[in-house]
Amino acid sequence: MNIAKTMDVKITIIDREGTAHHVDAQTDMAMNLMEVIRSYELAPEGTIGICGGMAMCASC
């Protein structure tokens, strides 16, 4: 029996105030960086990724 093992990617995100946030991004969720930042609520609501990752809102 093969059991797939998932790994987390460790990312350091520095916000606009200069605070470093160390987060674990799960590889089995297929999330892009914008989605990781939103899931950890590192940016105020409505300030990042309001376009859904289509690079249209220029918040990234």
Contact map, one row per residue, 1 for C-alpha under 8 A:
111000000000000000000000000000000000000000000000000000000000
111100000000000000000000000000000000000000000000000000000000
111110000000000000000000000000000000000000000000000000000000
011111000000000000000000000000000000000000000000000000000000
001111100000000000000000000000000000000000000000000000000000
000111110000000000000000011100000000000000000000000000000000
000011111000000000000000011100000000000000000000000000000000
000001111100000000000001111000000000000000000000000000000000
000000111110000000000001111000000000000000000000000000000000
000000011111000000000111100000000000000000000000000000000000
000000001111100000000111100000000000000000000000000000000000
000000000111110000011110000000000000000000000000000000000000
000000000011111000011110000000000000000000000000000000000000
000000000001111111111000000000000000000000000000000000000000
000000000000111111111000000000000000000001100000000000000000
000000000000011111100000000000000000000000000000000000000000
000000000000011111100000000000000000000000000000000000000000
000000000000011111110000000000000000000000000000000000000000
000000000000011111111000000000000000000000000000000000000000
000000000001111001111100000000000000000000000000000000000000
000000000001111000111110000000000000000000000000000000000000
000000000111100000011111000000000000000000000000000000000000
000000000111100000001111100000000000000100000000000000000000
000000011110000000000111110000000000000000000000000000000000
000000011110000000000011111000100001000000000000000000000000
000001111000000000000001111111100000000000000000000000000000
000001111000000000000000111111100000000000000000000000000000
000001100000000000000000011111000000000000000000000000000000
000000000000000000000000011111100000000000000000000000000000
000000000000000000000000011111110000000000000000000000000000
000000000000000000000000111011111111000000000000000000000000
000000000000000000000000000001111111000000000000000000000000
000000000000000000000000000000111111100000000000000000000000
000000000000000000000000000000111111110000000001100010000001
000000000000000000000000000000111111111000000000100000000000
000000000000000000000000100000111111111100000000000000000000
000000000000000000000000000000001111111111100000000000000000
000000000000000000000000000000000111111111100001100000000000
000000000000000000000000000000000011111111000000000000000000
000000000000000000000010000000000001111111000000000000000000
000000000000000000000000000000000000111111111000000000000000
000000000000001000000000000000000000111111110000000000000000
000000000000001000000000000000000000110011111011000000000000
000000000000000000000000000000000000000011111111000000000000
000000000000000000000000000000000000000010111111000000000000
000000000000000000000000000000000000000000011111110000000000
000000000000000000000000000000000000000000111111110000000010
000000000000000000000000000000000100010000111111110000000011
000000000000000000000000000000000110010000000111111110001011
000000000000000000000000000000000000000000000111111110001000
000000000000000000000000000000000000000000000000111111111000
000000000000000000000000000000000000000000000000111111000000
000000000000000000000000000000000100000000000000111111110000
000000000000000000000000000000000000000000000000001111111000
000000000000000000000000000000000000000000000000001011111101
000000000000000000000000000000000000000000000000001011111100
000000000000000000000000000000000000000000000000111001111111
000000000000000000000000000000000000000000000000000000111111
000000000000000000000000000000000000000000000011100000001111
000000000000000000000000000000000100000000000001100000101111
